[in-house]
Amino acid sequence: MMTNVTNPRVQLCLTLLAALSCQPTSALGNDEPDWTRLKEQWGQLLFCKRIYTMPEVKPRLYSFDTQACNNAGQVIADTVGRYTVQEQNQLKSQAERHAVKLSYNTSEPYHSVPACREYCSELAKTREERND
């Protein structure tokens, strides 16, 4: 079966998958994480967590999907913890706006599951590497 790449829904899905597939560990490995990249990473994580709670998506998940997102959340929390409370609140607000923007651009949330699975797994690996 061939997929029509000119279909706007397919293009949107491919764009979202490309955005979610970017290396999440690049900014988190530095001592001074880049604010914009951290905001986007946190927003992507929030987006994935929201997708994972949707009734139409839950049956498509494995237990390791949820665990990976929880571990990824801890990586973000550890990184955000380096900032002042005021900066953390600003980052959270901006990350939530980014998550909302991602959700507006996603017509079929369950199409994002593979990208979220990969994103959370890669980000969770950062935590495992730090613990070694």
Protein Blocks (a to p, Z undefined) as FASTA:
>chain_A
ZZdfklmklmmmmmmmmmmmpcfklmmmpmbdcfklmmmmmmmmmmmmmmmmpmklmmmp
cfklmmmmmmmmmmmmmmmmmpcfklmmmmmmmmmmmmmmmmmmpmblmlmmmmmmmmmm
mmmmmmmmmmZZ
